[in-house]
Amino acid sequence: FEFWLNPSVSVGLDEDTEIELETAQRFRDGDDGRVDTYFARLWINQDLADNVTLSGAFEQRANDGGNDETRLIQQFSTSHGILRTRLRLEQRFVENADRMGLRLRPRLGVKVPVGEDKRWAVKGDAELFFTLRSNRNGGDEGLTGLRTQIGLSYDVSDRLALSAVYLRQQDINPGRTDQVGHAPLIGIEFAF
């Protein structure tokens, strides 16, 4: 069992550009081999159109027990009515690893507004994890994970949104038993 918090805050620089500080605290049951994780991620998001955003981020991640990580992230996000897409490329620098890892994370989701004022929404998505280059020589590559989420979001105001989501994380281990985690995720987004 896991519990994730994901607060973030963003500031607009102009009509099409914002800086966002995203954090996460992931509390996990150590008996299943997954350690607690904390990260801070600094994003710059550039709207290319009303439904297209190009983003880049620097992330510092601390894992209980070591093997801390730094990530560089490039991301392309779109929306098409209720459909949402995201393609993320990560360069992963893990403490004590053999080399830089490279991972591609495509995600497809839906967000359906509910009610007359459309402040509530039901949302769900599925995200694949393709390891293009493992951090370790001889490490797993190819499809190494699947993350699915389903939940509710509520726009408290133009500047504050809250969400409650069920998350299922599956680490795919070829030739071994997959590792599956379940977590409630609480999201808080605030924009200045």
SVG drawing of the C-alpha trace seen along z (x, -y; Angstrom):
<svg xmlns="http://www.w3.org/2000/svg" viewBox="-26 -38 55 54">
<polyline fill="none" stroke="black" stroke-width="0.4" points="0.0,0.0 1.2,-3.5 0.1,-7.1 1.2,-9.9 0.9,-13.7 1.5,-15.9 1.3,-19.6 2.4,-22.1 2.5,-25.9 2.9,-27.8 3.5,-31.4 2.7,-32.8 5.5,-34.7 3.4,-35.9 0.2,-34.7 1.8,-31.5 4.6,-30.7 4.7,-29.6 7.1,-28.3 5.9,-25.5 7.4,-24.0 6.0,-20.4 6.7,-18.3 5.8,-14.8 6.0,-12.7 5.4,-9.0 5.0,-7.0 5.3,-3.3 5.3,0.0 9.0,1.0 8.1,4.7 7.4,4.8 10.9,3.4 9.7,0.0 11.2,-2.9 9.7,-6.3 10.5,-8.9 10.5,-12.7 11.1,-15.0 11.1,-18.6 10.7,-19.3 11.1,-22.8 9.1,-23.1 9.0,-25.7 5.8,-25.3 5.3,-27.0 1.8,-26.9 2.3,-26.5 -1.5,-26.6 -4.7,-26.5 -4.4,-22.7 -0.6,-22.1 2.1,-22.6 5.9,-22.0 7.7,-21.7 11.1,-21.0 12.0,-20.2 14.9,-19.6 14.1,-17.2 15.9,-16.2 14.7,-13.0 15.6,-11.6 15.0,-7.9 15.1,-6.5 18.1,-4.2 20.1,-6.0 20.2,-5.8 19.0,-9.4 18.3,-10.6 18.5,-13.7 16.2,-13.8 16.1,-16.1 12.6,-15.9 11.2,-17.1 7.4,-16.8 4.8,-17.4 1.2,-17.6 -2.1,-18.0 -5.8,-18.1 -8.6,-17.2 -12.0,-17.6 -12.1,-15.1 -8.9,-13.3 -5.5,-14.1 -2.1,-13.0 1.4,-13.4 4.8,-12.2 7.7,-12.5 11.4,-11.8 13.6,-11.5 17.3,-11.4 17.9,-9.7 21.1,-10.1 20.9,-7.6 23.4,-7.6 25.7,-4.5 24.4,-3.6 26.6,-2.5 25.4,-5.2 22.7,-7.6 19.3,-6.0 16.8,-7.0 13.1,-6.5 10.1,-7.3 6.6,-7.7 3.6,-8.0 0.3,-8.6 -3.3,-8.7 -6.2,-9.9 -9.7,-11.4 -11.1,-14.2 -14.9,-14.5 -16.4,-17.6 -19.4,-16.9 -22.2,-19.3 -23.5,-22.5 -20.6,-24.6 -18.1,-22.0 -15.9,-22.5 -15.9,-18.7 -14.3,-16.3 -13.9,-12.5 -10.5,-11.6 -8.5,-8.5 -5.4,-7.6 -2.8,-4.9 0.9,-5.6 3.5,-3.2 7.2,-3.2 9.6,-2.3 13.2,-2.0 15.3,-2.9 18.6,-2.6 18.8,-1.1 20.9,-2.8 22.7,0.5 24.6,2.6 22.4,5.6 19.4,4.0 15.8,4.3 15.0,2.4 11.8,2.2 8.4,2.0 9.1,1.9 6.0,0.3 2.4,-0.6 0.7,-3.3 -3.1,-3.7 -5.1,-6.3 -8.7,-7.1 -10.2,-9.8 -12.0,-13.1 -10.8,-16.7 -12.5,-19.9 -11.7,-23.5 -12.1,-25.5 -11.3,-28.7 -9.4,-29.8 -6.2,-29.5 -6.8,-26.4 -7.6,-22.8 -7.9,-19.7 -7.9,-16.1 -8.2,-12.6 -7.0,-9.7 -6.5,-5.9 -3.2,-5.0 -2.0,-1.5 1.7,-1.1 2.9,2.1 6.7,2.7 7.0,5.2 9.8,7.7 10.4,10.1 10.9,13.6 10.0,12.6 6.8,11.7 5.7,8.1 5.6,5.7 2.3,3.9 1.7,1.0 -1.6,-0.8 -1.8,-4.3 -4.4,-7.0 -3.0,-10.3 -4.0,-13.7 -3.2,-16.6 -3.2,-20.3 -2.5,-22.8 -2.2,-26.5 -1.4,-29.2 -0.5,-32.8"/>
</svg>
